Amino acid sequence: MRLNHSYSAFKQFDNCPLRYYRQRVLKDIKDEMGEAGLEGDRQHKALENRVAFGTPLPKDMANLEELCDVVATTTRGAHVYPEKELVINRDLKPTGWWDDDVFFRSKADIFAINPGDTHAVILDWKTGKRRPDFLQMQLMAMAAFMHYPSLKQVDTMFVWLKEKEQDSETYRRKELPTLTTTLLTYVARIERALEKEKWPAKPGWLCSYCPARPTCKWA
């Protein structure tokens, strides 16, 4: 069986291998979008339109203009691409989101790259509590290096909408082997579970949000 990978899939496997198995291998359950998710999507779309097209934010989001100013300052002089897809195949070469050879998918809320393609900025809007997990940015920086051979540095930033704060990390091309090893280590763990058919449950507070809860004896 060929699995497609992503940061969210890796985190799901970390949190509960059994949920990963049911949702991504068996596919007998799926997430349902709640109010928080719908609101997050609305805010992301409004911010995308603001950055890409200069569309004014809705009145109830006007207080986020200062964060848009942060983005403008951070990406000044660069080519800016909202919802930039950074996808690679098993040979660690660029491919398309829906192509048959997809191996790892990532998507940057904001991707900006300078005219010489040597320096990029990746920003991710966050609507939840401030809990930065730079595994997400490590994997996106890795994919960016693979998409742009002349890219030397990637600056990454989580932008927290509730707190109006930022968390940043920088990655350089010399770190690419380490970033690639991180990806392949996660993939190996999942492929080992698939081979041995071992998907242990990890009961915890996340069970409350799991679509398998009604049919899971561990929930």
N, C-alpha and C positions, 0 to 999 in steps of 0.2 A: 504494500500500500504506500502511495506517495503522499506525504503530508506537506502542506504549505505552512511556513512559519512566520511569526511576527512577534513583536514585543508583547502584545496583549496575550498571545497564545503561551509564551514562555511564563508570564506571570500567572496565568491560569493554571499551568502545570505545577508551578511552585506552590500555589495556594491549595490546590486539591487535584491530584492526578486523576481521581475518579471522575470529577466534573469534566476535566479535559477530555477524558476518554468518551464520556457520554455525549459531550457537545461537539467534539471535533473528529472523533473516529466513528462511533455508532451513529451520531447525529440524530438521536431520539429526543433531544431537548434543544431549546434555543432561548436566547435572552429575549425578554420583552421590554420595550422602551418604557420606562416610568416617567413621571413628571420631571424628575431631576435631569434625566437624560434628554428629554425633549427641550427643556429650558437650556441645557448646555449646547445642544445643536443650534438653537435659535441664536444664542450669543455668539457662537463660533461663526455662523453665517453672516451675522451683522458685522462682526469684526473683519471678516474676510472682505466684505463689500467696502468697508471703510478704508482698508489698507489698499485694496486693488483698484478701486474705482472712485474713491473719495466720497462715497455715499455717506451722508450723515447718519450717525448712530440713532437708534430709537431714543425717545425722550427718557425712558426708564434706564437707559444705558449711558446717558450723557456723561456720567461721572467717570467713565472709562476712557474719555478723550485723552487724559494725561498718559495712559498706557499706550495709546496710539502714537502719542508724541515720542514715547520711548522707542517704539518700533521705528518711527521715522528717523530719529537720531542714529539709531544703531545701524540702519540699513542705508544711510545717505550715500548716494553715488552708485548704488548697486542696482542690478536687475532684480526685481522682487517678484516672486512666484508664490501666491497663496495655494495651499493644498497641493504642494509639490510631491509627486509620487517618486519614491526612491526604491526601486525593486531590482533584485538580482536573482540569477539562476544558480543552479548547483555548481557551476563552474566559476561562480563569483564574478559574473559579467552582468552588465545592465540588461534588463528585459522589461516588458510591459506588464501592467497590473493584471491583465486578463490573459496573458500569453501562456501557452501550454507548459513552458519550462520554468514557471515561477517557483522559486525556492524560498525567498524571504521578501516580505512586503513591509514597507514603512511609508508614512506620509507625513510631511512637515506642514504644520499650520501656516508657517511663513518660512520660505526659503529665499535667501538673498545671496547673490554672488557678484563679485566685482567684475568689471569689464574684462579683466585678464584671466578670469576663472581660477585665480590663485587663492582667494579668501572668501569663505562663505559664512553666512549666519543662519542658524536654524532656531526659530522660536516656536514655542508650544503654549497655546492658551490653556489655562487650567481653571476650571470652575469649582473644584472641590477644595478640601482642606489642604493646607500647605504641607505636602509630604513628597519632597523631591526624590525621584528615583532615576538616577542618571544612567541606568542601564538602557532606558529608552533613547537617550541622546547618544550614548556610545554606539548603539546599533545604527542610528540614523547617520551619524558622522561616518561610520564605516561604509555604509551604502553610498554616501555622497562622494567619498574618496574613490570608490569604484566607478561611479558615473562620470567623474571629472578627473582624468589622469593628471592634469596640471594643478589640481587643488592641493595647497600646502597646509592650510589651517581652516578649521571649522570652529567658530564660536557658537555655543548653544546657550539657550536661555528658556527657563520656565517662567511664564508670566502669570501670576496668581491674581485672578480677577477680584476675589473677595478681599484679600489683604492688600492688593495693589503693591505687591512686592515681586522681586525677581530673584531667581537662583541661576547661577551661570557656571559653565565649565568650558574649557577650550581643549580641542584635540588637534594633534598634528600628524602629518602623514607618516612620520616615523613610528607612530603608535599603531598603524594599521595591522601589523601582524598580531598584536595583542588583542585588538578589537575583533579581528577575525576569529581568533581562538575562543573568545567569549561566545560568539555566535555558534561555532561548531561544537563547543562543549554542551550548550543547551540542546542542540539538535541531537547529539549523541545520547544524552540522557533520555530524551523522548523516544528515540529509535530503539534504545535498549528496553524501555518499558513496553514498546510495541512488540518487540521480538519475544520477550518473556511473558507477555500478557499479564503484567503486574501493574495495577492502577489503584494503589491504596487510597482510601478516603482520609481526609484531614479535617475532622469536624472542628468547627470554631464559629466565630461571630459572622463570618462570611456566609454561613449556611442560610442565614435569613434572606440573603439576596440571590440564592442559587435557584435556577429554574427546575433543578432536579429534586428540590426539597419534598414535594408531595410523594415522590416514589423512592426516596433514598432512606434506607434504614439507619444511616449514620447522622442524619440531619437533626 
